Structure formats: structure tokens, C-alpha cells
Amino acid sequence: MLFKAAAAALRQVLSPGLRAILLKSLALTLGLLVAVWFALTRAIQWFQSSHHISADYPFLDTLAFFLAGAGLFVALAYVMPAVSILVAGFFLDDAAEIVERADFPGEPTGRALPFGAAMFSALRFAGLALVVNLVALILVFVPGVNLIAFFGANAYLLGREYFELAASRFRPLPEARAMREQFGITVMLAGCLLAGLMVVPIVNLATPLFGVALMVHLHKGLSRKALPAGATPERLR
């Protein structure tokens, strides 16, 4: 089921409807990151103009500026997934509806969250992703640990958030969470796939749209085995 859902999601990301959303979200994400990088490098340059490392060796100031700019570039690469999630949050319900209409034409489409709730969810999700990636950045010099922490945390976070987004279009959030817990292994495996994409430069910018398309298909497939309406995992024990 997961491989079938992933193949369908890849096809949808390359379709005209989602491709248009992808291009808009990519342009906004890259534009925002470039603006942040430019502002921070100008701030470093301003700081250096009044705090020279060495008046006798001005090339040291140039070298320090270059290293700081390169360091910012690396740091923003870690922050990029969180920014892409935040930007894509404006389009995820539209993307989910496109997938539902295209691949499940005989079924009703889900109901989008109100704008305020959708933006709060996107901010919360992006904040969590930012924390996860900043922790991974801090651990970058600890061999093995950073990769495990990054992959494990992102797999859980991405699987949980994207599945609940897709499921909550058709059921109340408590039921969506109960369904995620019921199929926790499947959702976690889907999260591992998304976390794997997050470590691939450039490709990780398309992860939000791929993730929502993947979870729309996964939710549809798992709905046939889901808990009865209003049930929770505790009630089944």
C-alpha cells in the first residue's frame, strides 16, 4: 500500500495542478531564504566595519566575512525544510483537494481547515521542524548521532503531521489522531520516506507537496481498516 501511495504521490507532484503550486512555493521559499541570507550578511558586514579583527591585516576581515557567509549558507540549508513547510502551509489544503479530485473522482473531497486554524497548524509544524533541524545542526560534529537524531525525529514529525492533515479533512482531529495511532507503523514508514527526501538538497523543497499527496492516498487506503467513528485505541484494548 505504501509503495502504491508513493508512486501515486510522485505522479501527482509532477502533474500540472501540483506543479504550479510547487513552483509558487519554491519561489517564495528561495526568495525568503535569499532575503534572510542577504540581511544577515549585511549585518555581519556592518558589525565588521566597526570591529576590525586586525587593522594591520585587512585580509583577515575579508576572510572572516567569507567564512561567516559560508557558515550562514550551511545554517540556512538546515533551516530550509522548516521554511519550505511554512510556505507550503499556505497551499497544502489546495494540494490535497487536487489529489482527491484527480485520483478519487467518485468520492467527495475533504473539508479544508479554516484559514486561521490552517495558519496556526503551519506555524506550529514549521516551528517543530525548525527545532528538530537546529538540534541536528548543533549535533553536526557528533559522528552518527546527528544523522540518527535528524532522521528519527523528522520521520516521526513528518509522518504525524502530514497524515493528520490528510485525515482531518474527513474526520475530527481526535479521530484522525486515533487513526494515526492505530496504523502507527505504516505512518512511521511513510515518515521515514519523507525524512529520506528531506536530506536530499533541492528535492527536500518538494517534500511538503509530496508528503500531503502521499498521505491523501495512504489515508484513503487505510480508511477501509480504520477504527469505528468516535473510537480510540484505548477503547479497543
C-alpha positions as CSV (number, residue, x, y, z in Angstrom):
1,M,0.0,0.0,0.0
2,L,2.8,2.4,0.9
3,F,4.7,1.9,-2.4
4,K,1.5,2.3,-4.4
5,A,0.7,5.5,-2.5
6,A,4.3,6.8,-3.0
7,A,4.1,6.2,-6.8
8,A,0.7,8.0,-7.0
9,A,2.1,10.9,-5.0
10,L,5.1,11.2,-7.3
11,R,2.9,11.2,-10.3
12,Q,0.7,14.0,-8.7
13,V,3.7,16.2,-7.8
14,L,4.7,16.2,-11.5
15,S,1.1,16.9,-12.6
16,P,0.1,20.4,-13.9
17,G,-2.0,21.2,-10.8
18,L,0.6,20.4,-8.1
19,R,3.5,21.6,-10.3
20,A,2.0,25.1,-10.4
21,I,1.7,25.0,-6.5
22,L,5.3,23.6,-6.3
23,L,6.7,26.4,-8.4
24,K,5.0,29.1,-6.3
25,S,6.1,27.6,-3.0
26,L,9.7,27.1,-4.3
27,A,9.8,30.7,-5.5
28,L,8.6,32.0,-2.1
29,T,10.9,29.7,-0.1
30,L,14.0,30.6,-2.1
31,G,13.1,34.3,-2.1
32,L,12.7,34.3,1.6
33,L,15.9,32.4,2.3
34,V,17.9,34.7,-0.1
35,A,16.4,37.8,1.7
36,V,17.4,36.4,5.1
37,W,20.9,35.5,3.9
38,F,21.4,38.9,2.4
39,A,20.2,40.7,5.5
40,L,22.4,38.7,7.8
41,T,25.5,39.1,5.7
42,R,24.9,42.9,5.6
43,A,24.6,42.8,9.4
44,I,27.9,41.0,9.6
45,Q,29.5,43.4,7.3
46,W,28.2,46.4,9.3
47,F,29.5,44.8,12.5
48,Q,32.9,44.2,11.0
49,S,33.1,47.9,9.8
50,S,33.3,49.0,13.4
51,H,35.0,45.9,14.9
52,H,38.0,45.1,12.8
53,I,39.9,41.9,13.5
54,S,43.1,43.5,12.6
55,A,43.9,46.9,11.2
56,D,47.3,45.7,10.1
57,Y,46.0,42.7,8.1
58,P,42.7,43.7,6.5
59,F,42.5,40.5,4.5
60,L,41.6,38.8,7.8
61,D,38.4,40.8,7.9
62,T,37.6,39.7,4.3
63,L,38.3,36.1,5.3
64,A,36.1,36.3,8.3
65,F,33.3,37.8,6.3
66,F,33.6,35.0,3.7
67,L,33.6,32.3,6.4
68,A,30.6,33.9,8.1
69,G,28.7,34.0,4.8
70,A,29.5,30.4,4.1
71,G,28.5,29.4,7.6
72,L,25.2,31.2,7.2
73,F,24.7,29.3,3.9
74,V,25.1,26.0,5.7
75,A,22.9,27.0,8.6
76,L,20.1,28.1,6.2
77,A,20.4,24.7,4.4
78,Y,19.3,23.2,7.7
79,V,16.6,25.7,8.2
80,M,15.3,25.3,4.6
81,P,13.0,22.4,5.4
82,A,11.2,24.4,8.1
83,V,10.8,27.4,5.8
84,S,9.5,25.2,3.0
85,I,7.0,23.7,5.3
86,L,5.8,27.1,6.5
87,V,5.5,28.4,2.9
88,A,3.8,25.3,1.6
89,G,1.3,25.5,4.5
90,F,-0.5,28.2,2.5
91,F,-1.1,25.6,-0.2
92,L,-1.4,22.2,1.4
93,D,-5.2,22.1,1.5
94,D,-5.4,23.1,-2.1
95,A,-2.9,20.4,-3.0
96,A,-4.9,17.8,-1.0
97,E,-8.1,18.8,-2.9
98,I,-6.3,18.5,-6.3
99,V,-5.2,15.0,-5.4
100,E,-8.6,14.0,-4.1
101,R,-10.4,15.2,-7.2
102,A,-7.9,13.7,-9.6
103,D,-7.4,10.3,-8.1
104,F,-10.7,9.7,-6.3
105,P,-13.2,11.3,-8.7
106,G,-16.2,9.3,-7.4
107,E,-15.7,10.3,-3.8
108,P,-16.4,13.6,-2.0
109,T,-13.4,15.9,-1.3
110,G,-12.4,16.7,2.2
111,R,-13.1,19.9,4.1
112,A,-10.3,22.4,4.5
113,L,-9.4,23.9,7.9
114,P,-10.4,27.5,8.4
115,F,-7.7,29.9,7.4
116,G,-6.7,30.9,10.9
117,A,-6.5,27.2,12.1
118,A,-4.6,26.3,8.9
119,M,-2.0,29.0,9.5
120,F,-1.7,28.1,13.2
121,S,-1.1,24.5,12.2
122,A,1.5,25.5,9.6
123,L,3.4,27.8,12.1
124,R,3.4,25.0,14.7
125,F,4.6,22.4,12.3
126,A,7.3,24.7,10.9
127,G,8.4,25.6,14.4
128,L,8.7,22.0,15.4
129,A,10.7,21.3,12.1
130,L,12.9,24.2,12.9
131,V,13.7,23.0,16.4
132,V,14.5,19.5,15.1
133,N,16.8,20.8,12.4
134,L,18.6,23.2,14.7
135,V,19.2,20.4,17.1
136,A,20.6,18.4,14.3
137,L,22.8,21.3,13.3
138,I,24.1,21.6,16.9
139,L,24.9,17.8,16.8
140,V,26.6,18.0,13.4
141,F,30.1,17.4,14.9
142,V,28.9,14.3,16.8
143,P,29.5,11.4,14.3
144,G,26.5,9.3,13.7
145,V,24.3,10.9,16.4
146,N,23.3,13.9,14.2
147,L,22.1,11.7,11.4
148,I,20.1,9.4,13.7
149,A,18.6,12.3,15.6
150,F,17.7,14.1,12.3
151,F,16.2,11.1,10.6
152,G,14.3,9.7,13.5
153,A,12.8,13.0,14.7
154,N,11.9,14.0,11.1
155,A,10.4,10.6,10.3
156,Y,8.0,10.9,13.3
157,L,7.2,14.5,12.9
158,L,6.6,14.4,9.1
159,G,4.6,11.2,9.3
160,R,2.4,12.5,12.1
161,E,1.7,16.0,10.7
162,Y,1.0,15.1,7.1
163,F,-1.1,12.1,8.0
164,E,-3.2,14.1,10.4
165,L,-3.6,16.9,7.9
166,A,-4.9,14.5,5.3
167,A,-7.1,12.6,7.7
168,S,-8.6,15.7,9.4
169,R,-10.1,16.8,6.1
170,F,-12.5,13.9,6.6
171,R,-12.8,13.4,10.3
172,P,-12.4,15.3,13.6
173,L,-8.8,15.8,14.7
174,P,-9.2,13.4,17.7
175,E,-10.3,10.6,15.3
176,A,-7.5,11.5,12.9
177,R,-5.0,11.1,15.7
178,A,-6.6,7.8,16.8
179,M,-6.3,6.5,13.3
180,R,-2.7,7.5,13.1
181,E,-2.0,5.6,16.4
182,Q,-3.9,2.6,15.0
183,F,-1.7,2.5,11.9
184,G,1.4,3.9,13.6
185,I,3.9,1.6,11.9
186,T,2.6,2.3,8.4
187,V,2.5,6.1,9.2
188,M,6.1,5.9,10.6
189,L,7.4,4.1,7.5
190,A,5.8,6.8,5.4
191,G,7.5,9.4,7.6
192,C,10.8,7.6,7.0
193,L,10.3,8.0,3.3
194,L,9.7,11.7,3.7
195,A,12.6,12.1,6.1
196,G,14.8,10.5,3.5
197,L,13.7,13.1,0.9
198,M,14.5,15.9,3.4
199,V,18.2,15.1,3.3
200,V,18.4,15.5,-0.5
201,P,19.2,19.1,-1.4
202,I,16.6,20.8,-3.7
203,V,14.4,17.7,-3.6
204,N,13.6,18.5,0.0
205,L,11.8,21.6,-1.1
206,A,9.2,19.4,-2.8
207,T,8.7,17.2,0.3
208,P,5.7,19.1,1.6
209,L,3.6,18.6,-1.5
210,F,4.8,15.1,-2.0
211,G,4.0,14.4,1.7
212,V,0.4,15.6,1.5
213,A,-0.2,13.7,-1.7
214,L,1.3,10.6,-0.2
215,M,-0.8,10.9,2.9
216,V,-4.0,11.5,1.0
217,H,-3.5,8.2,-0.7
218,L,-2.4,6.5,2.5
219,H,-5.4,7.8,4.4
220,K,-7.8,6.7,1.7
221,G,-6.3,3.2,1.7
222,L,-6.2,2.8,5.5
223,S,-9.8,4.2,5.9
224,R,-11.1,0.8,4.9
225,K,-9.4,-0.7,8.0
226,A,-9.8,2.3,10.3
227,L,-11.3,2.5,13.8
228,P,-15.0,3.0,14.0
229,A,-16.1,6.6,14.2
230,G,-15.5,8.0,17.7
231,A,-13.3,5.1,18.8
232,T,-9.8,5.5,20.3
233,P,-7.1,2.9,20.6
234,E,-7.7,2.7,24.4
235,R,-11.3,1.6,23.8
236,L,-10.1,-1.3,21.7
237,R,-7.9,-2.8,24.4
